[in-house]
């Protein structure tokens, strides 16, 4: 439901190329940054992906992406 709520806000975007970029960010936020409301665990950890992202999870994900 969270992603569906956010997509409704994209209707006012002036450029079509920016919507997929924003959607990718929302998916990353959901899967790697925020803990699930029911389980209290980040979904990637439930899937068995162990990342030591530390306190600033967004910054660490960006740094990990730039290492390759």
Secondary structure, DSSP 8 states (H G I E B T S, - for coil): -HHHHHHHHGGG-S-THHHHHHHHHHHHIIIIISB-TTT-SBHHHHTT------S-HHHHHHHHHHT-
